[in-house]
Amino acid sequence: MTTLDSLASAHCRPLRGAEHKLDAAAIKARLALLPAWRVADDGQVIARRFDFLDYYRTIAFVNALAFIANREDHHPDLGVHYDHVDVLYSTHDVGGLSENDFICAARADALAG
């Protein structure tokens, strides 16, 4: 059974092929653990907006998230603004959402506190 702690402490692994794409039930179960996230782009992406008090905090979050993305070799699409960041995860090599997306989402939530 997947828990928030197991997601946040897991590491991404290279995934290629549709067999690694999560089905609707698995996505729903993981989203229940990450309620601030939503499915977008016809189920191909999970997205969340992180709000901050100022640009400095926004960029500090982006830099820390970039460190995590580099370490995990799983990179989000980011929309960086003065006081918020839009974060989107998808696994292009599986054609949708994989476990890696939810691992990174859990880490982003932990980072934001």
C-alpha positions in Angstrom: 0.0 0.0 0.0 1.3 3.4 -0.9 1.4 6.0 1.9 2.5 9.6 1.9 5.7 8.6 3.9 6.5 5.9 1.4 6.2 8.4 -1.5 8.2 11.1 0.1 11.0 8.7 1.0 11.1 6.8 -2.3 13.5 7.5 -5.1 12.6 7.8 -8.8 13.8 5.1 -11.2 14.1 5.1 -14.9 10.7 4.2 -16.5 10.1 3.7 -20.2 7.0 2.2 -21.8 3.3 2.2 -21.2 3.4 -0.6 -18.7 4.6 1.9 -16.1 1.7 4.3 -16.7 -0.6 4.4 -13.7 -4.2 3.6 -14.2 -7.1 5.8 -13.0 -7.5 3.9 -9.7 -3.8 4.2 -8.8 -3.8 7.9 -9.7 -6.9 8.5 -7.6 -5.4 6.7 -4.6 -2.2 8.7 -4.8 -4.0 12.0 -5.2 -5.9 11.2 -2.0 -2.5 11.4 -0.3 -1.6 14.7 -2.0 -4.9 16.7 -1.9 -3.3 20.0 -3.1 -2.5 18.4 -6.4 -4.9 18.0 -9.3 -4.9 16.1 -12.6 -4.6 18.2 -15.7 -4.3 17.7 -19.5 -6.7 14.8 -19.8 -5.0 12.8 -17.1 -1.5 13.2 -18.4 -0.2 15.7 -15.8 -0.5 16.4 -12.1 -0.3 20.1 -11.2 -0.1 22.3 -8.1 0.4 26.0 -7.4 2.7 26.9 -4.6 2.2 30.5 -3.2 4.9 32.5 -1.5 5.2 35.9 0.2 7.8 37.3 -2.2 10.1 36.7 -5.1 13.0 35.7 -2.9 11.0 32.8 -1.4 9.7 31.8 -4.8 13.1 31.5 -6.2 14.5 29.7 -3.1 11.8 27.1 -3.6 12.5 26.8 -7.3 16.2 26.3 -6.7 15.6 23.6 -4.0 13.1 21.9 -6.3 15.7 22.0 -9.1 18.2 20.3 -6.8 15.7 17.5 -6.1 14.8 17.1 -9.8 18.4 16.8 -10.7 19.1 14.3 -8.0 16.0 12.2 -8.9 16.5 12.7 -12.6 12.8 13.6 -12.9 12.1 17.2 -13.9 8.9 19.2 -13.6 7.6 21.9 -15.9 7.6 25.1 -14.0 5.8 28.4 -14.3 7.7 30.9 -12.2 6.1 34.1 -11.1 6.7 36.8 -8.5 4.8 35.2 -5.7 4.0 31.7 -6.9 5.2 28.7 -8.9 3.0 26.4 -11.0 4.5 22.9 -10.9 3.5 20.2 -13.3 4.8 16.6 -13.4 4.3 14.0 -16.1 6.4 11.1 -17.3 6.8 11.5 -21.0 8.5 8.2 -21.5 5.4 6.3 -20.3 2.9 8.6 -22.0 1.2 9.9 -18.8 1.6 9.6 -15.0 4.0 7.3 -13.2 5.0 6.6 -9.7 7.9 9.1 -10.2 5.5 12.0 -10.6 3.9 11.3 -7.2 7.2 10.8 -5.5 8.4 14.2 -6.7 5.0 15.8 -5.9 5.3 14.4 -2.3 8.9 15.8 -2.1 7.7 19.2 -3.4 5.0 19.3 -0.7 7.5 18.4 2.0 9.9 21.1 0.7 7.1 23.8 0.8 6.3 22.7 4.4 
